[in-house]
Amino acid sequence: MAPALLGAHVAHDGPDGRVVVRIVETEAYLGPEDLAAHSAHGRTPRNEPMWGPPGHLYVYRIYGLHDCVNVVCGPSGKPEAVLLRAGEVVEGVTFARRRRGEHVPDRRLASGPGNLGRALGIGRALSGTDLLAGPVRLRLAAEPPPVATRARIGVGYAGEWASLPYRFLIPNDPFVSRP
């Protein structure tokens, strides 16, 4: 699912306005056997949405600051998810800019997982949300874009799992977090 989410649009109709982001970078996490996945150490209240049905959000906080947005992709009971790493704000730039800061360049508004969550206005309270029922909705791209693969970022603790090419991005897209 990680490459299939490239080019998809994620829309959040938040209380302060609607923001839509076109996804340009993702990372796949393959369940408990994947030592970089949040499910590697078992089921917890934090990662509970990962164990549910596909098509729901799993949102977690990192460094006590950033809410990172994931799409649950495994069948119920198989906690697999795709981290949305970066995107382009295609609607609601004014609202995204209020959330991220007046001086943030457009290409950085939703670049990086924490920035993407903040630009969309998605926090942990939305973890478990059904992406077909709203207020956050996902629409896959009609035409899949080209895809490049890289090693995941920030998971050096996961041994051999860190070097696997589970990071997917649209090549040469200026909105990717780290080319």
ChimeraX commands (.cxc) that place a marker at each C-alpha (Angstrom):
marker #1 position 0.00,0.00,0.00 radius 0.5
marker #1 position 2.86,2.44,0.64 radius 0.5
marker #1 position 3.58,3.09,-3.05 radius 0.5
marker #1 position -0.16,3.09,-3.84 radius 0.5
marker #1 position -0.64,6.02,-1.43 radius 0.5
marker #1 position 1.73,8.23,-3.44 radius 0.5
marker #1 position -0.31,10.86,-5.27 radius 0.5
marker #1 position -3.31,10.22,-3.02 radius 0.5
marker #1 position -5.15,13.17,-1.49 radius 0.5
marker #1 position -5.77,13.36,2.24 radius 0.5
marker #1 position -8.42,15.92,3.22 radius 0.5
marker #1 position -9.22,17.07,6.72 radius 0.5
marker #1 position -12.28,19.19,7.37 radius 0.5
marker #1 position -11.11,20.61,10.67 radius 0.5
marker #1 position -12.90,23.10,12.89 radius 0.5
marker #1 position -10.70,25.92,11.56 radius 0.5
marker #1 position -10.87,24.99,7.87 radius 0.5
marker #1 position -10.29,22.39,5.17 radius 0.5
marker #1 position -6.79,21.33,4.12 radius 0.5
marker #1 position -5.98,18.84,1.37 radius 0.5
marker #1 position -2.50,17.35,0.91 radius 0.5
marker #1 position -1.21,15.33,-2.06 radius 0.5
marker #1 position 1.04,12.60,-0.64 radius 0.5
marker #1 position 4.56,12.50,-2.11 radius 0.5
marker #1 position 6.44,10.30,0.40 radius 0.5
marker #1 position 5.51,7.30,2.57 radius 0.5
marker #1 position 7.14,4.58,4.70 radius 0.5
marker #1 position 5.85,1.03,5.18 radius 0.5
marker #1 position 5.79,-0.78,8.54 radius 0.5
marker #1 position 5.11,-4.50,8.33 radius 0.5
marker #1 position 3.78,-5.60,11.69 radius 0.5
marker #1 position 5.31,-7.17,14.80 radius 0.5
marker #1 position 8.18,-8.87,12.93 radius 0.5
marker #1 position 9.34,-5.44,11.65 radius 0.5
marker #1 position 11.57,-4.16,14.46 radius 0.5
marker #1 position 11.01,-0.55,13.35 radius 0.5
marker #1 position 7.21,-0.83,13.64 radius 0.5
marker #1 position 5.34,0.37,16.72 radius 0.5
marker #1 position 3.74,-3.06,16.88 radius 0.5
marker #1 position 7.12,-4.82,17.32 radius 0.5
marker #1 position 6.71,-4.79,21.11 radius 0.5
marker #1 position 3.09,-5.90,21.13 radius 0.5
marker #1 position -0.31,-4.32,21.48 radius 0.5
marker #1 position -0.56,-1.16,23.60 radius 0.5
marker #1 position -3.16,1.57,24.11 radius 0.5
marker #1 position -0.99,3.83,21.91 radius 0.5
marker #1 position -0.84,1.48,18.90 radius 0.5
marker #1 position -4.32,-0.06,19.32 radius 0.5
marker #1 position -5.66,1.40,16.01 radius 0.5
marker #1 position -2.95,-0.52,14.11 radius 0.5
marker #1 position -4.60,-3.79,15.16 radius 0.5
marker #1 position -8.00,-2.79,13.80 radius 0.5
marker #1 position -9.40,-2.81,10.31 radius 0.5
marker #1 position -7.55,-1.27,7.37 radius 0.5
marker #1 position -8.48,2.19,6.13 radius 0.5
marker #1 position -8.26,3.86,9.53 radius 0.5
marker #1 position -5.80,6.38,10.94 radius 0.5
marker #1 position -3.10,5.57,13.45 radius 0.5
marker #1 position -1.73,8.83,14.89 radius 0.5
marker #1 position 1.12,8.89,17.39 radius 0.5
marker #1 position 3.16,11.63,19.01 radius 0.5
marker #1 position 6.93,11.71,18.63 radius 0.5
marker #1 position 9.39,13.69,20.76 radius 0.5
marker #1 position 6.41,15.00,22.71 radius 0.5
marker #1 position 5.79,17.52,19.91 radius 0.5
marker #1 position 4.75,16.08,16.57 radius 0.5
marker #1 position 1.70,14.03,15.65 radius 0.5
marker #1 position 2.55,11.57,12.87 radius 0.5
marker #1 position -0.20,10.26,10.59 radius 0.5
marker #1 position -0.36,6.63,9.44 radius 0.5
marker #1 position -2.85,4.67,7.36 radius 0.5
marker #1 position -3.62,1.21,8.78 radius 0.5
marker #1 position -3.23,-1.27,5.91 radius 0.5
marker #1 position -3.10,-4.78,7.33 radius 0.5
marker #1 position -6.17,-6.91,7.89 radius 0.5
marker #1 position -7.70,-6.78,11.38 radius 0.5
marker #1 position -5.29,-8.37,13.84 radius 0.5
marker #1 position -2.21,-7.76,11.60 radius 0.5
marker #1 position -0.83,-4.37,12.65 radius 0.5
marker #1 position 0.64,-2.98,9.44 radius 0.5
marker #1 position 0.63,0.72,8.65 radius 0.5
marker #1 position 2.02,3.32,6.26 radius 0.5
marker #1 position 3.50,6.52,7.63 radius 0.5
marker #1 position 2.63,9.58,5.56 radius 0.5
marker #1 position 6.02,11.34,5.46 radius 0.5
marker #1 position 5.45,14.34,3.18 radius 0.5
marker #1 position 3.00,16.05,0.88 radius 0.5
marker #1 position 2.04,19.14,-1.05 radius 0.5
marker #1 position -0.76,21.31,0.30 radius 0.5
marker #1 position -3.14,21.59,-2.68 radius 0.5
marker #1 position -6.07,23.20,-0.87 radius 0.5
marker #1 position -6.27,25.29,2.29 radius 0.5
marker #1 position -2.78,26.81,2.20 radius 0.5
marker #1 position -3.99,29.65,4.43 radius 0.5
marker #1 position -5.13,27.21,7.14 radius 0.5
marker #1 position -1.98,25.07,6.83 radius 0.5
marker #1 position 0.18,28.20,7.12 radius 0.5
marker #1 position -1.64,29.28,10.30 radius 0.5
marker #1 position -0.89,25.87,11.80 radius 0.5
marker #1 position 2.75,25.75,10.64 radius 0.5
marker #1 position 3.82,29.40,10.72 radius 0.5
marker #1 position 3.55,32.45,8.51 radius 0.5
marker #1 position 7.13,32.27,7.22 radius 0.5
marker #1 position 7.26,28.57,6.29 radius 0.5
marker #1 position 7.81,28.16,2.53 radius 0.5
marker #1 position 5.01,26.37,0.66 radius 0.5
marker #1 position 7.24,23.39,-0.15 radius 0.5
marker #1 position 7.92,22.84,3.58 radius 0.5
marker #1 position 4.33,23.18,4.88 radius 0.5
marker #1 position 3.71,19.41,4.89 radius 0.5
marker #1 position 7.26,18.13,4.40 radius 0.5
marker #1 position 8.21,15.68,7.15 radius 0.5
marker #1 position 5.76,13.51,9.11 radius 0.5
marker #1 position 5.22,15.94,11.99 radius 0.5
marker #1 position 4.81,18.89,9.64 radius 0.5
marker #1 position 2.29,16.96,7.53 radius 0.5
marker #1 position 0.19,16.16,10.60 radius 0.5
marker #1 position 0.30,19.76,11.79 radius 0.5
marker #1 position -0.51,21.20,8.33 radius 0.5
marker #1 position -3.55,18.92,8.11 radius 0.5
marker #1 position -4.59,19.67,11.69 radius 0.5
marker #1 position -4.55,15.97,12.59 radius 0.5
marker #1 position -3.77,15.10,16.20 radius 0.5
marker #1 position -3.95,11.98,18.34 radius 0.5
marker #1 position -7.66,12.55,19.01 radius 0.5
marker #1 position -8.27,11.46,15.40 radius 0.5
marker #1 position -6.39,8.16,15.79 radius 0.5
marker #1 position -8.75,5.35,14.80 radius 0.5
marker #1 position -10.76,7.55,12.40 radius 0.5
marker #1 position -12.30,5.71,9.44 radius 0.5
marker #1 position -10.88,7.29,6.26 radius 0.5
marker #1 position -14.14,6.68,4.40 radius 0.5
marker #1 position -16.39,8.31,7.01 radius 0.5
marker #1 position -14.51,11.57,7.79 radius 0.5
marker #1 position -13.62,14.13,9.03 radius 0.5
marker #1 position -10.35,12.90,7.47 radius 0.5
marker #1 position -10.75,11.31,4.06 radius 0.5
marker #1 position -8.38,9.57,1.69 radius 0.5
marker #1 position -8.73,9.44,-2.09 radius 0.5
marker #1 position -6.22,7.43,-4.12 radius 0.5
marker #1 position -4.71,8.94,-7.27 radius 0.5
marker #1 position -6.41,8.08,-10.56 radius 0.5
marker #1 position -3.00,7.70,-12.22 radius 0.5
marker #1 position -0.17,6.31,-10.09 radius 0.5
marker #1 position 2.94,8.49,-10.17 radius 0.5
marker #1 position 6.47,7.15,-10.70 radius 0.5
marker #1 position 7.96,5.63,-7.54 radius 0.5
marker #1 position 11.47,5.57,-6.10 radius 0.5
marker #1 position 12.53,3.59,-3.02 radius 0.5
marker #1 position 14.98,4.41,-0.25 radius 0.5
marker #1 position 15.82,3.16,3.23 radius 0.5
marker #1 position 13.51,4.39,5.98 radius 0.5
marker #1 position 14.57,7.41,8.04 radius 0.5
marker #1 position 15.21,7.51,11.78 radius 0.5
marker #1 position 14.96,3.79,12.54 radius 0.5
marker #1 position 18.63,2.90,12.99 radius 0.5
marker #1 position 17.72,1.05,16.21 radius 0.5
marker #1 position 15.89,-1.59,14.13 radius 0.5
marker #1 position 19.00,-3.38,12.85 radius 0.5
marker #1 position 18.66,-4.83,9.36 radius 0.5
marker #1 position 15.08,-3.51,9.15 radius 0.5
marker #1 position 16.46,0.05,8.97 radius 0.5
marker #1 position 18.22,-0.48,5.64 radius 0.5
marker #1 position 15.34,-2.09,3.77 radius 0.5
marker #1 position 13.85,0.01,0.93 radius 0.5
marker #1 position 10.49,0.65,2.60 radius 0.5
marker #1 position 10.48,4.41,2.04 radius 0.5
marker #1 position 8.64,5.38,-1.13 radius 0.5
marker #1 position 8.65,8.76,-2.84 radius 0.5
marker #1 position 7.84,10.51,-6.07 radius 0.5
marker #1 position 11.26,11.11,-7.66 radius 0.5
marker #1 position 12.35,14.75,-8.02 radius 0.5
marker #1 position 9.23,16.04,-6.28 radius 0.5
marker #1 position 10.14,19.30,-4.47 radius 0.5
marker #1 position 7.79,18.47,-1.57 radius 0.5
marker #1 position 9.66,15.30,-0.47 radius 0.5
marker #1 position 11.10,15.65,3.05 radius 0.5
marker #1 position 14.61,14.41,2.25 radius 0.5
marker #1 position 15.44,13.74,-1.41 radius 0.5
marker link #1:1,2 radius 0.2
marker link #1:2,3 radius 0.2
marker link #1:3,4 radius 0.2
marker link #1:4,5 radius 0.2
marker link #1:5,6 radius 0.2
marker link #1:6,7 radius 0.2
marker link #1:7,8 radius 0.2
marker link #1:8,9 radius 0.2
marker link #1:9,10 radius 0.2
marker link #1:10,11 radius 0.2
marker link #1:11,12 radius 0.2
marker link #1:12,13 radius 0.2
marker link #1:13,14 radius 0.2
marker link #1:14,15 radius 0.2
marker link #1:15,16 radius 0.2
marker link #1:16,17 radius 0.2
marker link #1:17,18 radius 0.2
marker link #1:18,19 radius 0.2
marker link #1:19,20 radius 0.2
marker link #1:20,21 radius 0.2
marker link #1:21,22 radius 0.2
marker link #1:22,23 radius 0.2
marker link #1:23,24 radius 0.2
marker link #1:24,25 radius 0.2
marker link #1:25,26 radius 0.2
marker link #1:26,27 radius 0.2
marker link #1:27,28 radius 0.2
marker link #1:28,29 radius 0.2
marker link #1:29,30 radius 0.2
marker link #1:30,31 radius 0.2
marker link #1:31,32 radius 0.2
marker link #1:32,33 radius 0.2
marker link #1:33,34 radius 0.2
marker link #1:34,35 radius 0.2
marker link #1:35,36 radius 0.2
marker link #1:36,37 radius 0.2
marker link #1:37,38 radius 0.2
marker link #1:38,39 radius 0.2
marker link #1:39,40 radius 0.2
marker link #1:40,41 radius 0.2
marker link #1:41,42 radius 0.2
marker link #1:42,43 radius 0.2
marker link #1:43,44 radius 0.2
marker link #1:44,45 radius 0.2
marker link #1:45,46 radius 0.2
marker link #1:46,47 radius 0.2
marker link #1:47,48 radius 0.2
marker link #1:48,49 radius 0.2
marker link #1:49,50 radius 0.2
marker link #1:50,51 radius 0.2
marker link #1:51,52 radius 0.2
marker link #1:52,53 radius 0.2
marker link #1:53,54 radius 0.2
marker link #1:54,55 radius 0.2
marker link #1:55,56 radius 0.2
marker link #1:56,57 radius 0.2
marker link #1:57,58 radius 0.2
marker link #1:58,59 radius 0.2
marker link #1:59,60 radius 0.2
marker link #1:60,61 radius 0.2
marker link #1:61,62 radius 0.2
marker link #1:62,63 radius 0.2
marker link #1:63,64 radius 0.2
marker link #1:64,65 radius 0.2
marker link #1:65,66 radius 0.2
marker link #1:66,67 radius 0.2
marker link #1:67,68 radius 0.2
marker link #1:68,69 radius 0.2
marker link #1:69,70 radius 0.2
marker link #1:70,71 radius 0.2
marker link #1:71,72 radius 0.2
marker link #1:72,73 radius 0.2
marker link #1:73,74 radius 0.2
marker link #1:74,75 radius 0.2
marker link #1:75,76 radius 0.2
marker link #1:76,77 radius 0.2
marker link #1:77,78 radius 0.2
marker link #1:78,79 radius 0.2
marker link #1:79,80 radius 0.2
marker link #1:80,81 radius 0.2
marker link #1:81,82 radius 0.2
marker link #1:82,83 radius 0.2
marker link #1:83,84 radius 0.2
marker link #1:84,85 radius 0.2
marker link #1:85,86 radius 0.2
marker link #1:86,87 radius 0.2
marker link #1:87,88 radius 0.2
marker link #1:88,89 radius 0.2
marker link #1:89,90 radius 0.2
marker link #1:90,91 radius 0.2
marker link #1:91,92 radius 0.2
marker link #1:92,93 radius 0.2
marker link #1:93,94 radius 0.2
marker link #1:94,95 radius 0.2
marker link #1:95,96 radius 0.2
marker link #1:96,97 radius 0.2
marker link #1:97,98 radius 0.2
marker link #1:98,99 radius 0.2
marker link #1:99,100 radius 0.2
marker link #1:100,101 radius 0.2
marker link #1:101,102 radius 0.2
marker link #1:102,103 radius 0.2
marker link #1:103,104 radius 0.2
marker link #1:104,105 radius 0.2
marker link #1:105,106 radius 0.2
marker link #1:106,107 radius 0.2
marker link #1:107,108 radius 0.2
marker link #1:108,109 radius 0.2
marker link #1:109,110 radius 0.2
marker link #1:110,111 radius 0.2
marker link #1:111,112 radius 0.2
marker link #1:112,113 radius 0.2
marker link #1:113,114 radius 0.2
marker link #1:114,115 radius 0.2
marker link #1:115,116 radius 0.2
marker link #1:116,117 radius 0.2
marker link #1:117,118 radius 0.2
marker link #1:118,119 radius 0.2
marker link #1:119,120 radius 0.2
marker link #1:120,121 radius 0.2
marker link #1:121,122 radius 0.2
marker link #1:122,123 radius 0.2
marker link #1:123,124 radius 0.2
marker link #1:124,125 radius 0.2
marker link #1:125,126 radius 0.2
marker link #1:126,127 radius 0.2
marker link #1:127,128 radius 0.2
marker link #1:128,129 radius 0.2
marker link #1:129,130 radius 0.2
marker link #1:130,131 radius 0.2
marker link #1:131,132 radius 0.2
marker link #1:132,133 radius 0.2
marker link #1:133,134 radius 0.2
marker link #1:134,135 radius 0.2
marker link #1:135,136 radius 0.2
marker link #1:136,137 radius 0.2
marker link #1:137,138 radius 0.2
marker link #1:138,139 radius 0.2
marker link #1:139,140 radius 0.2
marker link #1:140,141 radius 0.2
marker link #1:141,142 radius 0.2
marker link #1:142,143 radius 0.2
marker link #1:143,144 radius 0.2
marker link #1:144,145 radius 0.2
marker link #1:145,146 radius 0.2
marker link #1:146,147 radius 0.2
marker link #1:147,148 radius 0.2
marker link #1:148,149 radius 0.2
marker link #1:149,150 radius 0.2
marker link #1:150,151 radius 0.2
marker link #1:151,152 radius 0.2
marker link #1:152,153 radius 0.2
marker link #1:153,154 radius 0.2
marker link #1:154,155 radius 0.2
marker link #1:155,156 radius 0.2
marker link #1:156,157 radius 0.2
marker link #1:157,158 radius 0.2
marker link #1:158,159 radius 0.2
marker link #1:159,160 radius 0.2
marker link #1:160,161 radius 0.2
marker link #1:161,162 radius 0.2
marker link #1:162,163 radius 0.2
marker link #1:163,164 radius 0.2
marker link #1:164,165 radius 0.2
marker link #1:165,166 radius 0.2
marker link #1:166,167 radius 0.2
marker link #1:167,168 radius 0.2
marker link #1:168,169 radius 0.2
marker link #1:169,170 radius 0.2
marker link #1:170,171 radius 0.2
marker link #1:171,172 radius 0.2
marker link #1:172,173 radius 0.2
marker link #1:173,174 radius 0.2
marker link #1:174,175 radius 0.2
marker link #1:175,176 radius 0.2
marker link #1:176,177 radius 0.2
marker link #1:177,178 radius 0.2
marker link #1:178,179 radius 0.2
view
